[in-house]
Amino acid sequence: MAIRVAHVATGNVGRLALTQLIEDPRFELVALSTSTAEKVGKDAGELAGLDVATGITAVGSLDELIAAKPDCVCYCAMGDTRPIESFNDILALLSAGINVVGSAPGGLQYPWNVMPEKTITKINAACDENDVSLFISGVDPGFANDLIPFAFAGTCQRVTQVRCLELADYATYDGSTVMFDVMGFGKPLEETPMLFLPGILGMAWGTTMQILADGFGVTIDEVREHHESEPAPETFDIAAGTIEKGTRAAVRFEISGMVDGKPAIVIEHITRLRDDLRPDWKRPSKGGGCYRVEITGEPSYEVEIIPSSDKGDHNHAAIVAGAGRIVNAIPAVVAGPKGIRTTLDLPLIKGPGLTP
């Protein structure tokens, strides 16, 4: 029997997750909600960009979605700039007796030693009282930082460092809030964006740091942050808008989890808006973008994950992967034990059936 699923949000991630919920026979879409007034009343198929009428029209509130009594909700609303609101949404869904998978808020990917204990207690209480579970994930932070490292480290005799990298050209990424407000592209270099405020990098990737530390049985003594930016040599346009000459056009940042004075767990990002910027910085082996996992040990590994898609470039493919990770987890989350679920305790998610 198909799992009754409701869906929240139809933005960059949400639209792609919605597409799978409509097309995948394992699921029955029973409700859809949106915070965008002009989308209310539109069919889910139209909002997913599909040439199909589902008979499910978008509603404008979480209460209306809850009234459909789904087995699970796929939550893809923005969490980066509204962490409190997204947390409260998740809590409301769990308190209504509904399992949740989602892409936000990021802190709930692995909240221990990352989020305040009282917030974890609230989530655990809602899960315990209503016999439901929660799984939040993404790409990076997400499966590229936990699932992939653990899979390869499981073949090692010794591991001394794990480094997870995202190396990507974001010129085609059209999420203006993330691009301009969070990452500060197109802004003067002397203006500090949200992402580079002291402690934010460590907080944003804190879930990655903590799940890797707990999985490998070490304690992080200190988190060190480093970032640098490169200005645009001239004015040029990207999908999200215009980058004026002299404003931020490439960034590199690194978060190091120190163990016994050594950088044991490292997250490194290099994000360009043009391929010719900072040729001295690391780049993917193929053009576009990749996620790279470097394990130093015995044996050592350098694993490069290069997402691609028939429907878009590497940026589109990465979003599809993030959406696929949470949607494909729905059966295991619904069937599994109550509580906060993570890569450390979920079974191997094999995804949809093979269709040659």
DAZI-V181046 format. One record per backbone hydrogen bond with DSSP energy under -1.0 kcal/mol. NH is the residue of the N-H (numbers start at 0). CO is the residue of the C=O. Records with the same first field share a line. If there is no record, write none. Layout:
# DAZI-V181046
NH=CO ; CO
This chain:
# DAZI-V181046
2=25
4=27
5=71
6=30
7=73
8=32
14=10
16=12
17=13
18=14
19=15
20=16
21=17
22=18
23=19
26=23
27=2
29=4
32=6
33=58
38=35
39=36
40=57
41=38
43=55
46=42
47=43
48=45
49=44
51=49
57=41
58=31
64=60
65=61
66=62
67=64
68=65
70=3
71=3
72=98
73=5
74=100
75=7
85=81
86=82
87=83
88=84
89=85
90=86
91=87
92=88
93=89
94=90
96=93
97=92
98=70
99=132
100=72
101=134
102=74
107=104
108=105
113=110
114=110
119=115
120=116
121=117
122=118
123=119
124=120
125=121
126=122
127=123
128=124
129=125
131=126
133=338
134=99
136=101
142=137
143=138
144=141
145=141
147=142
149=145
150=146
151=147
152=148
153=149
154=151
155=152
156=297
159=295
160=295
161=263
162=293
163=265
164=291
165=267
166=289
167=269
168=287
169=271
172=169
175=173
178=174
179=175
180=176
181=176
182=177
184=178
185=247
186=183
190=187
193=180
194=181
195=192
196=193
199=196
202=198
203=199
204=200
208=204
209=205
210=206
211=207
212=208
213=209
214=210
215=211
217=212
220=257
221=257
223=255
225=253
227=251
229=249
231=246
235=242
237=240
238=170
242=235
245=231
246=243
247=186
248=229
249=229
250=270
251=227
252=268
253=225
254=266
255=223
256=264
257=221
258=261
261=258
263=256 ; 261
264=256
265=161
266=254
267=163
268=252
269=165
270=250
271=167
272=248
276=273
280=277
289=166
290=304
291=164
292=302
293=162
294=300
295=160
297=157
300=294
302=292
304=290
316=312
317=313
318=314
319=315
320=316
321=317
322=318
323=319
324=320
325=321
326=322
327=323
329=326
332=328
333=329
334=330
335=331
338=131
340=133
344=341
345=341
